[in-house]
């Protein structure tokens, strides 16, 4: 909780907290939509369902030394960050199914871990070997 070390936190937080808090609306809407996608498309792809609890963990609110507001922030962050992590896994599985080709290397792009088994960019022989054999 680095914000606690910020000497100007009161004024900054009056501005930041309402903006950050409004992200719950798009998160919840996208959560619903992504779960519909997950429940319909994953069985059609032949994928096992992803277990939400492997990605979303909300437990820090139990810490007795946190204030009411800190506990609320911890619930929000546990949900938000876990949810995005869940979506990343869902998107990775979808990308693996539909694409499976690495991006062109340019030294700036950091490829996700799930790209390791993809066909190499602009390598037709590797593509044929992996997907047409």
Secondary structure, 3 states (H helix, E strand, C coil): CHHHHCCCHHHHHHHHHHHHHCHHHHHHHHHHHHHHHHHHHHHHHCCCCCCHHHCCCCCHHHCCCCCHHHHHHHHHHHHHHHHHHHHHHHHHHHHHHHCCECCCCCCCCCCCHHHHHCECCCCHHHHHHHHCC
